[in-house]
Amino acid sequence: NYPAEIEADAIYLAQVVAERDASKRHLEEIEDQISAEVIARKDDNGKPYYSNETLRGIQIRERCRQSGTYKNWEKQLEAKEAARVLVGAKLERLRNEFSVWKIEERRRIAEMEAVSG
């Protein structure tokens, strides 16, 4: 039953996208927290410890790479993105198959009408 399968996969795809987006938000929250910590760090003279944007960016990326929580959310994001791609491909295939089925049914009906009438 193509319509039911398409509907179920579309619902599942929406769920996967929502979960992927939630993972992205968690990663952004962790990055924001780490960024705030890096920016707030001062040297003994009260000046920023990381004196320029490049150094701050490097430190933020390094701390993210070292964070177990960040790594876990990153893995979840990768898994959800992979699932999104697979479900999206399956949904597209089902839609195409359903379109072909409808064309074949219309052709079959037209042939039957031509024979009978």
C-alpha positions in Angstrom: 0.0 0.0 0.0 2.0 2.9 -1.3 0.1 5.8 0.3 0.4 4.2 3.8 4.1 3.5 3.3 4.8 6.9 2.0 2.9 8.5 4.9 4.7 6.4 7.5 8.1 7.2 6.0 7.3 10.9 5.8 6.3 10.9 9.4 9.5 9.0 10.3 11.6 11.4 8.3 10.1 14.4 10.1 10.9 12.7 13.4 14.5 12.1 12.3 14.9 15.7 11.2 13.6 16.9 14.5 16.0 14.7 16.4 18.9 15.8 14.1 18.0 19.5 14.8 17.9 18.8 18.5 21.3 17.3 18.3 22.5 20.4 16.4 21.1 22.7 19.1 22.8 20.7 21.9 26.1 21.0 20.0 25.6 24.8 19.6 24.8 25.1 23.4 28.0 23.3 24.2 30.0 25.5 21.8 28.4 28.6 23.3 29.3 27.5 26.8 32.9 26.7 25.8 33.1 30.0 23.8 32.0 32.0 26.9 34.6 30.2 29.0 37.4 30.9 26.5 36.4 34.6 26.1 36.1 35.1 29.8 39.5 33.7 30.6 42.0 36.5 31.6 45.7 36.6 32.3 47.3 37.8 35.5 46.9 41.4 34.3 43.2 41.1 33.6 43.7 41.0 29.8 42.1 38.4 27.6 44.2 35.2 27.8 43.5 34.5 24.1 44.4 37.8 22.6 42.8 37.4 19.2 39.9 35.8 17.4 42.1 33.1 15.7 43.5 31.9 19.1 40.1 31.9 20.6 38.7 29.9 17.7 41.5 27.4 17.9 41.0 27.0 21.7 37.2 26.6 21.3 37.6 23.9 18.6 40.2 22.1 20.7 38.0 22.1 23.8 35.0 20.8 21.7 37.2 18.0 20.4 38.2 17.1 24.0 34.6 17.2 25.4 33.1 13.8 25.8 29.6 15.3 25.8 30.3 17.2 22.6 31.6 14.0 21.0 28.5 12.1 22.0 26.2 14.7 20.5 28.3 14.9 17.4 28.0 11.1 16.9 24.2 11.4 17.4 24.1 14.2 14.9 26.0 12.1 12.4 23.7 9.1 12.9 20.6 11.2 12.5 21.9 12.8 9.4 22.8 9.4 7.9 19.3 8.2 8.8 17.7 11.3 7.2 19.6 10.6 4.0 18.5 7.0 3.9 14.9 7.6 4.8 14.7 10.5 2.3 16.1 8.2 -0.4 13.6 5.5 0.5 10.7 8.0 0.5 11.7 9.3 -2.9 11.9 5.7 -4.3 8.4 5.0 -2.9 7.0 8.1 -4.4 8.5 7.3 -7.8 7.2 3.7 -7.6 3.8 4.9 -6.7 3.8 7.3 -9.7 4.8 4.5 -12.0 2.1 2.3 -10.5 -0.6 5.0 -11.1 0.5 5.4 -14.7 0.4 1.6 -15.3 -3.1 1.5 -13.7 -4.4 4.3 -15.9 -3.0 2.6 -18.9 -4.5 -0.8 -17.9 -7.9 0.9 -17.3 -7.7 2.7 -20.7 -6.9 -0.6 -22.4 -9.8 -2.3 -20.7 -12.1 0.5 -21.8 -10.8 0.4 -25.4 -11.5 -3.4 -25.5 -15.0 -3.2 -24.0 -16.2 -0.2 -25.8 
